[in-house]
Amino acid sequence: MTNADCLREKIAMCRICAERFAATATGHRPRPVVWFEPSARLLIVGQAPGLRVHESGKPFDDASGRRLRDWMGIGPEQFYDKTKVAIVPMAFCFPGYDAKGSDLAPPAICAATWRDQVMAVLKPRLTLLIGAYAQRWHLRKRIPVSDAVAGWRDNAPEVFPLPHPSWRNTGWLKRNDWFERDLLPELRSRVHEVLDDPA
């Protein structure tokens, strides 16, 4: 068993947030969604699995995933090829909902426990940072998501900060037409460059 195999197994068995999740409105149990191989060329960093992903065990198995794949210009076959694409959110488990039905933040203890270990086995050529939690950790600075995405050229071609592909951001996308006009063609070109390279 490789170091990566051992790490994936340990993450899959992690229960450090069991009491925290039991106390949420959803009252659920931990179910880490672990999706990476050391050979992955592209790393997708999101916030945390949603309820649907918690139930299916497959990352971005929802409408947000379909929009993200459209942004990237690839289909499910490439997207879910673990040997090429690693999907490592800032928390591996669904954090649950609060009493009002809103998403809870990813528990910081997850990244504190696992993030450095996972990053030590990955050597991606391209990293997509989706949302504030991913951008703060990887860019090492706290700025609004809109500013991070607007400054995408500062980090390209190795890193692309992105908004969350949720329906909730449809208004933002309409107000910021440069995202589709300028950023997405560069992103798609880079994704294909990285994934289609036979080396």
C-alpha positions as CSV (number, residue, x, y, z in Angstrom):
1,M,0.0,0.0,0.0
2,T,1.4,3.4,-1.0
3,N,1.5,6.5,1.1
4,A,-1.4,7.9,-0.9
5,D,-3.4,4.7,-0.3
6,C,-2.8,4.9,3.4
7,L,-3.8,8.6,3.5
8,R,-7.0,8.1,1.6
9,E,-7.9,5.2,3.9
10,K,-7.3,7.3,7.0
11,I,-9.3,10.2,5.6
12,A,-12.2,7.9,4.7
13,M,-12.3,6.6,8.3
14,C,-12.1,10.1,9.9
15,R,-14.8,10.8,12.4
16,I,-13.4,13.9,14.2
17,C,-16.5,15.9,13.4
18,A,-19.1,13.2,14.4
19,E,-20.4,15.2,17.4
20,R,-20.4,18.4,15.5
21,F,-22.5,16.9,12.6
22,A,-24.9,15.2,15.0
23,A,-25.7,18.6,16.5
24,T,-26.6,20.2,13.2
25,A,-30.2,20.5,11.8
26,T,-29.4,17.5,9.5
27,G,-28.1,15.4,12.3
28,H,-26.0,13.4,9.9
29,R,-22.9,11.2,10.3
30,P,-19.5,11.9,8.7
31,R,-19.0,10.5,5.2
32,P,-15.7,11.8,3.8
33,V,-15.7,12.0,0.0
34,V,-12.1,11.2,-1.0
35,W,-11.2,11.7,-4.6
36,F,-7.5,12.0,-5.5
37,E,-4.5,10.1,-7.0
38,P,-0.9,11.4,-6.9
39,S,-0.8,11.3,-10.7
40,A,-3.5,14.0,-11.0
41,R,-2.5,16.9,-13.2
42,L,-5.5,19.1,-12.3
43,L,-6.6,19.9,-8.8
44,I,-10.1,21.2,-8.1
45,V,-10.5,22.8,-4.6
46,G,-14.0,23.5,-3.5
47,Q,-15.6,24.3,-0.1
48,A,-17.2,21.0,1.1
49,P,-19.6,18.4,-0.3
50,G,-23.3,19.3,-0.4
51,L,-26.1,17.0,0.7
52,R,-26.4,15.3,-2.7
53,V,-22.7,14.6,-2.8
54,H,-22.9,13.3,0.8
55,E,-25.6,10.9,-0.3
56,S,-23.9,9.7,-3.5
57,G,-20.3,9.8,-2.5
58,K,-19.3,11.4,-5.8
59,P,-18.0,15.0,-5.9
60,F,-19.9,17.6,-7.8
61,D,-22.6,15.1,-8.5
62,D,-25.2,17.9,-8.9
63,A,-26.1,21.0,-11.0
64,S,-23.0,22.9,-9.8
65,G,-20.9,20.1,-11.1
66,R,-22.5,20.3,-14.5
67,R,-21.9,24.0,-14.7
68,L,-18.3,23.5,-13.5
69,R,-17.7,21.0,-16.2
70,D,-19.1,23.4,-18.8
71,W,-16.8,26.1,-17.5
72,M,-13.9,23.7,-17.9
73,G,-15.0,22.4,-21.3
74,I,-14.9,18.7,-20.4
75,G,-17.3,15.9,-19.9
76,P,-17.9,13.6,-16.9
77,E,-15.4,11.0,-18.3
78,Q,-12.4,13.3,-18.0
79,F,-13.8,15.1,-14.9
80,Y,-14.1,11.9,-12.9
81,D,-10.8,10.3,-14.0
82,K,-8.9,10.3,-10.7
83,T,-5.6,9.7,-12.4
84,K,-5.9,13.1,-14.0
85,V,-8.3,15.2,-11.9
86,A,-8.1,15.4,-8.1
87,I,-11.1,16.9,-6.3
88,V,-10.0,17.9,-2.8
89,P,-12.4,20.3,-1.0
90,M,-11.4,22.3,2.1
91,A,-13.5,19.8,4.1
92,F,-14.1,16.2,3.0
93,C,-17.6,15.9,4.6
94,F,-20.9,17.6,4.2
95,P,-21.0,20.1,7.1
96,G,-24.8,20.1,7.4
97,Y,-27.4,22.8,7.5
98,D,-28.2,25.3,10.3
99,A,-31.8,25.6,11.7
100,K,-32.7,27.9,8.8
101,G,-31.5,25.5,6.2
102,S,-28.4,27.4,5.2
103,D,-25.1,25.6,4.5
104,L,-22.7,25.5,7.4
105,A,-19.1,26.5,6.9
106,P,-16.5,23.7,6.4
107,P,-15.0,22.8,9.8
108,A,-11.5,24.3,10.0
109,I,-10.3,21.2,11.8
110,C,-10.6,19.2,8.6
111,A,-8.1,21.4,6.7
112,A,-5.9,21.6,9.8
113,T,-5.8,17.8,10.1
114,W,-5.5,16.7,6.4
115,R,-4.7,19.5,4.0
116,D,-0.9,19.6,4.2
117,Q,-0.7,15.8,4.1
118,V,-2.8,15.7,0.9
119,M,-1.0,18.5,-0.8
120,A,2.3,16.7,-0.1
121,V,1.3,13.8,-2.4
122,L,-0.2,16.0,-5.2
123,K,1.8,17.8,-7.8
124,P,-0.8,19.5,-10.0
125,R,0.0,21.5,-13.0
126,L,-3.3,23.4,-12.8
127,T,-5.3,24.3,-9.7
128,L,-8.9,25.6,-9.7
129,L,-9.8,27.5,-6.5
130,I,-13.6,27.6,-6.1
131,G,-14.9,30.1,-3.5
132,A,-13.6,32.0,-0.6
133,Y,-12.3,29.1,1.7
134,A,-10.2,27.6,-1.1
135,Q,-8.8,30.9,-2.2
136,R,-7.9,32.1,1.3
137,W,-6.0,28.9,2.1
138,H,-4.2,28.5,-1.3
139,L,-3.5,32.1,-2.1
140,R,-2.6,32.9,1.5
141,K,-4.6,36.1,1.6
142,R,-8.1,37.2,2.5
143,I,-9.8,39.1,-0.3
144,P,-13.4,39.0,-1.6
145,V,-14.1,36.2,-4.1
146,S,-15.0,38.8,-6.7
147,D,-11.6,40.5,-6.4
148,A,-9.8,37.2,-6.5
149,V,-11.6,36.1,-9.6
150,A,-11.2,39.5,-11.3
151,G,-7.5,39.3,-10.7
152,W,-7.2,35.8,-12.2
153,R,-4.4,36.8,-14.5
154,D,-2.2,37.3,-11.5
155,N,-2.2,33.6,-10.8
156,A,-2.7,32.1,-14.3
157,P,-1.8,29.8,-15.9
158,E,-1.1,27.5,-12.9
159,V,-4.0,28.7,-10.7
160,F,-7.5,30.0,-11.6
161,P,-9.7,31.4,-8.8
162,L,-13.3,30.8,-9.6
163,P,-16.7,31.7,-8.1
164,H,-18.8,28.7,-6.9
165,P,-20.8,27.3,-9.9
166,S,-24.0,27.3,-7.8
167,W,-27.2,28.7,-9.2
168,R,-27.0,31.3,-6.4
169,N,-24.2,33.0,-8.4
170,T,-26.2,33.3,-11.7
171,G,-26.8,37.0,-11.0
172,W,-23.0,37.6,-10.4
173,L,-22.2,35.9,-13.7
174,K,-24.7,38.1,-15.5
175,R,-23.3,41.2,-13.9
176,N,-19.7,40.2,-14.7
177,D,-19.8,39.3,-18.4
178,W,-16.0,39.4,-18.6
179,F,-15.9,36.1,-16.7
180,E,-17.5,34.2,-19.6
181,R,-15.9,36.4,-22.3
182,D,-12.3,36.6,-21.0
183,L,-11.6,34.0,-18.3
184,L,-13.5,30.9,-19.5
185,P,-11.7,30.7,-22.9
186,E,-8.3,30.8,-21.1
187,L,-9.5,28.3,-18.5
188,R,-10.7,25.8,-21.1
189,S,-7.6,26.1,-23.2
190,R,-5.4,25.5,-20.1
191,V,-7.6,22.6,-18.9
192,H,-7.2,20.8,-22.3
193,E,-3.5,21.6,-22.5
194,V,-3.0,19.9,-19.1
195,L,-5.3,17.0,-19.5
196,D,-4.5,16.2,-23.2
197,D,-0.7,16.3,-22.8
198,P,0.4,12.6,-23.2
199,A,3.5,13.2,-21.0
